[in-house]
Amino acid sequence: MPVATDGSGTRPALLGRTPEQLEEIIAGIDGDAKRARMRGRQLFHWIHFRGATDFEAMSTLPKATRAALSENWSVGRPEIVAEQRSQDGTRKWLLRFADGQEVESVFIPEEDRGALCISTQVGCTLTCTFCHTGTMPLVRNLGPAEILAQIMVARDSLGEWPTGGDDRLFTNIVVMGMGEPLFNYDNLATALRLAMDEEGLNLSRRRITVSTSGVVPKIEQCGRDLGVGLAISLHAVRDELRDELVPINRKWNIEALLDACRRYPTRRPITFEYVMLKGVNDSDADARELVRLLEGIPAKVNLIPFNPWPGTIFECSSNNRIRAFAAIVEATGYASPVRTPRGRDILAACGQLKTASERARRRAA
């Protein structure tokens, strides 16, 4: 799928292709199968390790090969329609792909790490009532190249090519942006495998977390195939409430979801995300039931103060209520950190992502 909107037209992207696929492309150009493996690996190295966006920079490849690649393929980036920076250092990019569709991705810096929140779909099909992204219709899935391109743009903006050192600002990936990742599993899995390739971005699976609202059939497969961290958007402890807040619960209820979590093959605790909604899901009884539900699951509970967005009907729980809820959870041995809202002033916080073009269309309607 084309990624670039940098003047390369509809030339297909090399980003998102495996080293073996690149070897086939090189063999088709050079006609020398013996050298194709080496050349394909060199090409992969330039794209994924050095972040090259120009074939002419790929000095280890023959000039004729570079010219042929340039004529037929692209290593460009999506267009950065807008880049916003929050007062707290959070950065948000609005990216436009070759077909004009747009997504947002967010970089959240911390003192000793930095996490990039990436999107997997244009829009979302889940319609979670507390989430701004959920008010968008699903347009389409992102391809592997488009998922990886968000990582490349962040590396570009942070000036972190080539990769491989230990002093990077960008250390982690959280697949928690626009869309439901496990409804685009095959493309996501391809992208993450490429991101973890030792000859490329070389991101450790221990530094990658995939968040799902509860696509039960794909949860165990994700752990078996990728071995990455798992986060569950839970947000309620009773099916009748979760049916309203997270409508996918009507297909796979809390019991089915937690059974899948118990089978998830990882040594890392599963993160249960729980947005704090005033008078909705924040009572002491809710906290006690949450602890009961998680019994036997290696877990931590990430409490998320609700981040408001235009038109929402919800309010955030008070600080005292959130602390009381956390205390009940922590008293039973589960870590229950309260997430510090980041990027609220640029609508980059959890649950606030929605492409600017979609907001503009809604305002004009």
Secondary structure, 3 states (H helix, E strand, C coil): CCCCCCCCCCCCECCCCCHHHHHHHHHHHHCCHHHHHHHHHHHHHHHHHCCCCCHHHCCCCCHHHHHHHHHHCECCCCEEEEEEECCCCCEEEEEECCCCCEEEEEEEECCCCEEEECCCEECCCCCCCCCCHHHCCCCEECCHHHHHHHHHHHHHHHCCCCCCCCCCCCCEEEECCCCCHHHHHHHHHHHHHHHHCCCCCCCCHHHEEEEECCCHHHHHHHHHHHCCEEEEECCCCCHHHHHHHCHHHHCCCHHHHHHHHHCCCCCCCEEEEEEEECCCCCCHHHHHHHHHHCCCCCEEEEEEECCCCCCCCCCECCHHHHHHHHHHHHCCCCCCCECCCCCHHHCCCCCCCCCHHHHHHHHHC
